[in-house]
Structure formats: structure tokens, C-alpha cells
Amino acid sequence: MEKMLKDKKVIFLFIFPALFLFVLFTPVPLFSALILSFFKWNLISPPRFTGISNFIRLFTMDDIFIASIGHTFFYVALSIILQIPMAYFLAILLTRGTWGEKGFRNLIFMPVTLSGTVVGLMFYFIYHPDQGLLNNIIRLFGSPDFSFAWLAEKSSAMVAVCFSVAWQFVGYHMVIYITGITGISNDTIDAAKIDGANAVQIAWHIINPLLKPVLNVSLVLITVSSIKAFDSIYVMTSGGPMHATEVMASHMYQRAFPAMDFGYGCAIGLILFVFCIVFTLFWGAVFKNKEKEELSE
């Protein structure tokens, strides 16, 4: 058995199915999108080569796309603000060795197992101006005539969507932080307690610095998933009202399928992919520079 596992042909035979699926669903579609972004194609007629006209049109004639970039960045920033502090706080709270921690961890993680479509539909009805749970709670404790269309107002639609996404994925990042915290040596924390450090000091001066690699992973995951966000936007607002929640992924869908301009949609998808790569490298560089600064000190 050991001799067989050292055989390169056997190793290749084992990894080939996974490798084939990876190539089929990742590099091949990416390369195809890159090629089609230089064509005009309505999915019916033969593709017509147009060079870089799709990209020129994106940045010079498509005001909705320009606005969608800003909306995407806002979505990313608000997702980070809503998810990371809460996930970190819950991770600290649920790693203190108290009774019932595992139950609460499972309860908070449970929304992650739901699909984005299900969560989007659920919050769509929560935000409903007449029968929605949120407005009914406000009516119960405030004005009995209160009625606000959270998803139909430009000032609140994006924030409302981001809250629904944060509710779903806070538990996911909480588990990531819990894994990092449990990997910290108990001797270090016990020594700090003996020296008189309280829970806040331990979290700030010991746990926080040691969790920086985990925080880097969490930031990359939130950033990339937020840049690619589509399902929650599509289910709850479809990019409205008046394109106030239109992000790059939803605009890509609208141009590629309802508008039947597949080459243009591929160009948007390529820009979206570039943003994902740039932000991944950005967060890596930020944390690498922080490590260098700490070592120099």
C-alpha cells in the first residue's frame, strides 16, 4: 500500500477527478469570459469581435456601472463593520469555559446553513412596510401608525440588505475566531491572569495580536464574498430602488441575461474578478506591513 501511494501515476489517478472538476468550473469559465469580453454576443447570433469597446463603454457610457462600483465598496465596508466586531465579541464571550457555550455557538452558526435566497426572502417579509415584523415591533413600542418601506427607500435599502447578510454570516466568522482563540496557549492567558490582567486586557493585549492571521483570513473572505454579492440583492431589491442597491454582480446579471448582452456582462465579470484579486493582495500587504512594523519595534 505504501509503495502504491508513492507511485506518481497512482497519485495522479486519485487527484484527477477533483482536478478535472476544478479546471472545468474555474479556469475554463474564467478564460472563456476573458475571450468573450472582447465580443458582442446576444446568445443567439454568432459573436462579433469588438475589441476593447465593452471596457470603454463600461467606464465612459455606463453610469449605472460606475454607481455600482461605489455601492459595492459601501457593501464591503458595511459588511466588515457589521460582521467582524460582533463575530469577535461573540468568539471572546463563548470561549470562557462557561455553561452552555456549545449550544449558543450552534445557535449562532445555524443561519450559515441557510441559503442566501431563503435569508433574503425571510428579511424581505421582515422589512415589509405593512405586515413586516420590524415595523410591527416599532408600532408596538412607538408610533402605532408607523410605516416605512425599508427596501423601497434609497436611504435605507442597502443598509437593510447588509444587516440581513450580517445576520447570516456573523456565526461563520465567529467560528473562525473561536478556532484561533482555542489555538492560543492557555499558559499565556493564565500567566496574564496571575499578573492581574482582566478579561478586557487579555483580549486586547494577548488575544487580539495573536489573532491577526485569522483576522486577515476573515477580512479576505468578507471582502471577496461582498464584492461578488448577488443573491441577497437580487431577492430583496433586484438592484432598486432606482439602482440604489445595484452592485457589480447584479449589474453583470442584468446586462448579460435580461439585456442579452453576454459579452458586456463578461467584461463586468472580469472587472469584478480583478477587484477580488486586488483586495486580496491589499489585505495581505496590510497585515504583512504590520508584522514588519512589530518586528522592527
C-alpha positions as CSV (number, residue, x, y, z in Angstrom):
1,M,0.0,0.0,0.0
2,E,2.8,2.4,0.9
3,K,4.6,1.6,-2.3
4,M,1.4,2.2,-4.3
5,L,0.9,5.6,-2.7
6,K,4.4,6.7,-3.7
7,D,3.7,5.9,-7.3
8,K,3.1,9.2,-9.2
9,K,0.7,7.5,-11.6
10,V,-1.5,6.3,-8.7
11,I,-1.4,9.7,-7.1
12,F,-2.4,11.4,-10.3
13,L,-5.3,8.9,-10.7
14,F,-6.6,9.8,-7.3
15,I,-6.4,13.6,-7.8
16,F,-7.6,13.6,-11.4
17,P,-11.4,13.7,-10.7
18,A,-11.0,16.7,-8.4
19,L,-8.5,18.4,-10.7
20,F,-10.8,17.9,-13.7
21,L,-13.8,19.4,-12.0
22,F,-11.7,22.3,-10.7
23,V,-10.4,23.1,-14.2
24,L,-13.9,22.7,-15.7
25,F,-15.5,25.1,-13.3
26,T,-12.8,27.6,-12.6
27,P,-10.0,28.3,-15.2
28,V,-12.1,27.3,-18.2
29,P,-15.1,29.7,-17.4
30,L,-12.6,32.4,-16.5
31,F,-10.7,32.1,-19.7
32,S,-13.9,31.9,-21.7
33,A,-15.2,35.1,-20.0
34,L,-11.9,36.8,-20.8
35,I,-12.2,36.0,-24.5
36,L,-16.0,36.8,-24.7
37,S,-15.4,40.2,-23.1
38,F,-13.9,41.3,-26.4
39,F,-17.0,40.3,-28.3
40,K,-20.6,41.5,-28.7
41,W,-22.9,38.5,-28.3
42,N,-26.6,38.2,-27.6
43,L,-26.5,34.4,-27.1
44,I,-28.4,33.9,-30.4
45,S,-26.4,35.4,-33.2
46,P,-22.7,34.5,-33.7
47,P,-20.3,36.5,-31.5
48,R,-18.9,39.6,-33.2
49,F,-15.4,40.9,-32.2
50,T,-15.4,44.4,-30.9
51,G,-12.0,44.7,-29.2
52,I,-12.0,46.8,-26.0
53,S,-15.2,48.6,-26.8
54,N,-17.0,46.8,-24.0
55,F,-14.5,48.1,-21.4
56,I,-14.5,51.7,-22.9
57,R,-18.3,51.6,-22.7
58,L,-18.2,50.5,-19.1
59,F,-16.2,53.4,-17.8
60,T,-17.4,56.2,-20.2
61,M,-21.0,55.5,-21.0
62,D,-22.4,53.2,-18.3
63,D,-23.4,55.4,-15.3
64,I,-25.1,52.5,-13.6
65,F,-21.8,50.5,-13.6
66,I,-19.9,53.4,-12.1
67,A,-22.5,53.8,-9.4
68,S,-22.4,50.0,-8.8
69,I,-18.7,50.2,-8.0
70,G,-19.5,52.7,-5.3
71,H,-22.4,50.6,-4.0
72,T,-20.1,47.5,-4.0
73,F,-17.5,49.3,-1.9
74,F,-20.1,50.6,0.5
75,Y,-21.5,47.0,0.8
76,V,-18.0,45.7,1.5
77,A,-17.3,48.4,4.2
78,L,-20.6,48.0,5.9
79,S,-20.3,44.2,5.9
80,I,-16.9,44.4,7.6
81,I,-18.2,46.9,10.2
82,L,-21.3,44.8,11.0
83,Q,-19.7,41.3,11.0
84,I,-16.1,41.4,12.3
85,P,-16.7,43.3,15.7
86,M,-19.8,41.2,16.5
87,A,-18.1,37.9,15.5
88,Y,-15.0,38.8,17.5
89,F,-17.1,39.8,20.6
90,L,-19.1,36.5,20.4
91,A,-16.0,34.5,20.0
92,I,-14.5,36.0,23.1
93,L,-17.7,35.6,25.0
94,L,-18.1,31.9,24.0
95,T,-14.6,30.8,24.8
96,R,-14.6,31.5,28.5
97,G,-15.5,28.0,29.6
98,T,-19.0,28.8,30.9
99,W,-22.0,26.5,30.8
100,G,-24.0,26.3,27.5
101,E,-21.3,27.7,25.2
102,K,-21.6,24.9,22.6
103,G,-25.3,25.3,22.4
104,F,-25.0,29.1,21.8
105,R,-22.3,28.5,19.2
106,N,-24.5,26.1,17.3
107,L,-27.5,28.5,17.5
108,I,-25.5,31.5,16.2
109,F,-23.9,29.4,13.5
110,M,-27.2,28.0,12.3
111,P,-28.1,30.8,9.8
112,V,-25.0,30.0,7.9
113,T,-26.5,26.7,6.9
114,L,-29.4,28.5,5.1
115,S,-29.2,29.6,1.5
116,G,-28.9,33.3,0.7
117,T,-32.2,33.1,-1.2
118,V,-34.0,31.8,1.9
119,V,-32.5,34.5,4.1
120,G,-33.2,37.2,1.5
121,L,-36.9,36.1,1.3
122,M,-37.2,36.0,5.1
123,F,-35.8,39.5,5.6
124,Y,-37.9,40.7,2.6
125,F,-41.0,40.0,4.7
126,I,-39.4,41.2,7.9
127,Y,-38.9,44.6,6.2
128,H,-42.4,44.7,4.7
129,P,-44.0,48.1,5.3
130,D,-47.4,46.7,6.4
131,Q,-47.0,43.1,7.6
132,G,-43.3,43.2,8.4
133,L,-42.0,42.2,11.8
134,L,-39.7,45.2,12.1
135,N,-42.4,47.8,11.6
136,N,-44.8,45.9,13.8
137,I,-42.3,46.0,16.7
138,I,-41.8,49.7,16.2
139,R,-45.5,50.2,16.2
140,L,-45.8,48.2,19.4
141,F,-43.2,50.3,21.3
142,G,-43.5,53.6,19.4
143,S,-45.9,55.2,17.0
144,P,-48.9,53.0,16.2
145,D,-49.2,54.5,12.7
146,F,-45.5,53.9,11.8
147,S,-45.0,52.6,8.3
148,F,-41.6,52.6,6.5
149,A,-40.7,50.8,3.3
150,W,-37.1,49.8,4.3
151,L,-36.3,48.2,0.9
152,A,-38.1,50.8,-1.2
153,E,-36.2,53.9,0.1
154,K,-32.8,54.8,-1.3
155,S,-31.6,55.9,2.1
156,S,-32.2,52.5,3.8
157,A,-32.3,49.8,1.2
158,M,-28.6,49.0,1.1
159,V,-28.2,49.1,4.9
160,A,-31.2,46.8,5.3
161,V,-29.7,44.3,2.9
162,C,-26.3,44.4,4.7
163,F,-28.0,43.7,8.0
164,S,-29.6,40.6,6.6
165,V,-26.2,39.3,5.3
166,A,-24.5,40.1,8.6
167,W,-27.2,38.2,10.5
168,Q,-26.5,35.2,8.3
169,F,-22.6,35.2,8.4
170,V,-21.7,36.5,11.8
171,G,-21.7,32.9,13.1
172,Y,-19.4,31.8,10.3
173,H,-16.7,34.3,11.3
174,M,-17.3,33.7,15.0
175,V,-16.3,30.1,14.4
176,I,-13.1,31.2,12.6
177,Y,-12.2,33.4,15.6
178,I,-13.1,30.7,18.1
179,T,-10.7,28.3,16.3
180,G,-8.0,30.9,16.5
181,I,-8.6,31.6,20.2
182,T,-8.7,28.0,21.2
183,G,-5.3,27.6,19.5
184,I,-3.7,30.1,21.9
185,S,-1.8,28.5,24.7
186,N,-3.6,28.5,28.0
187,D,-0.3,29.1,29.7
188,T,0.0,32.6,28.2
189,I,-3.5,33.5,29.3
190,D,-3.0,32.0,32.8
191,A,0.2,34.0,33.2
192,A,-1.6,37.2,32.3
193,K,-4.3,36.4,34.9
194,I,-1.7,35.8,37.5
195,D,-0.2,39.3,36.7
196,G,-3.6,40.8,37.4
197,A,-4.9,41.3,33.8
198,N,-8.7,41.4,33.4
199,A,-10.8,40.0,30.6
200,V,-10.6,43.2,28.5
201,Q,-6.8,43.5,28.9
202,I,-6.3,39.8,28.0
203,A,-8.5,40.3,24.9
204,W,-6.8,43.5,23.8
205,H,-3.1,42.7,24.6
206,I,-2.9,39.0,24.1
207,I,-5.7,37.5,22.0
208,N,-6.0,40.4,19.6
209,P,-2.3,40.4,18.4
210,L,-2.3,36.6,18.2
211,L,-5.4,36.6,16.1
212,K,-4.1,38.8,13.3
213,P,-3.5,36.0,10.8
214,V,-7.1,34.8,11.5
215,L,-8.4,38.4,11.1
216,N,-6.6,38.5,7.7
217,V,-8.4,35.4,6.5
218,S,-11.8,36.8,7.8
219,L,-11.3,40.1,6.1
220,V,-10.4,38.5,2.8
221,L,-13.5,36.2,3.0
222,I,-15.9,39.0,3.8
223,T,-14.4,41.3,1.2
224,V,-14.4,38.8,-1.7
225,S,-17.9,37.5,-0.8
226,S,-19.2,41.1,-0.6
227,I,-17.7,42.0,-3.9
228,K,-19.4,39.0,-5.5
229,A,-22.7,39.6,-3.6
230,F,-25.7,38.8,-5.8
231,D,-28.4,36.5,-4.3
232,S,-29.4,38.8,-1.4
233,I,-29.5,41.9,-3.6
234,Y,-31.5,40.1,-6.3
235,V,-34.1,38.6,-4.0
236,M,-34.6,41.6,-1.8
237,T,-34.4,44.6,-4.1
238,S,-33.3,43.5,-7.6
239,G,-30.9,46.4,-7.6
240,G,-33.6,49.0,-6.8
241,P,-34.9,51.4,-5.8
242,M,-33.6,53.5,-8.7
243,H,-30.5,51.3,-8.8
244,A,-29.6,52.4,-5.2
245,T,-28.6,48.8,-4.4
246,E,-27.2,47.9,-7.8
247,V,-23.8,46.2,-7.2
248,M,-21.4,44.9,-9.9
249,A,-22.6,41.3,-9.7
250,S,-26.3,42.3,-10.1
251,H,-25.5,44.7,-12.9
252,M,-23.5,42.0,-14.6
253,Y,-26.5,39.7,-14.4
254,Q,-28.9,42.4,-15.8
255,R,-26.7,43.1,-18.7
256,A,-25.7,39.5,-19.6
257,F,-29.2,37.8,-19.4
258,P,-32.2,40.1,-19.4
259,A,-30.5,42.6,-21.8
260,M,-28.9,39.7,-23.8
261,D,-25.5,41.4,-24.0
262,F,-23.3,38.5,-22.9
263,G,-20.0,39.9,-24.0
264,Y,-20.7,43.1,-22.0
265,G,-21.6,41.0,-18.9
266,C,-18.4,39.1,-19.3
267,A,-16.5,42.4,-19.3
268,I,-18.2,43.4,-16.0
269,G,-17.4,39.9,-14.6
270,L,-13.7,40.3,-15.5
271,I,-13.6,43.7,-13.7
272,L,-15.2,42.1,-10.7
273,F,-12.6,39.3,-10.7
274,V,-9.8,41.9,-10.8
275,F,-11.3,43.7,-7.8
276,C,-11.4,40.4,-5.9
277,I,-7.7,39.8,-6.6
278,V,-6.7,43.4,-5.8
279,F,-8.4,43.4,-2.4
280,T,-7.0,40.0,-1.5
281,L,-3.5,41.3,-2.2
282,F,-4.3,44.5,-0.4
283,W,-5.2,42.8,2.8
284,G,-2.2,40.5,2.6
285,A,0.1,43.6,2.2
286,V,-1.6,45.4,5.1
287,F,-1.0,42.6,7.5
288,K,2.5,41.9,6.2
289,N,3.5,45.6,6.8
290,K,2.0,45.4,10.3
291,E,4.1,42.3,11.1
292,K,7.2,44.1,9.8
293,E,6.5,47.2,12.0
294,E,6.0,45.0,15.1
295,L,9.3,43.1,14.4
296,S,11.2,46.4,13.9
297,E,9.8,47.6,17.3
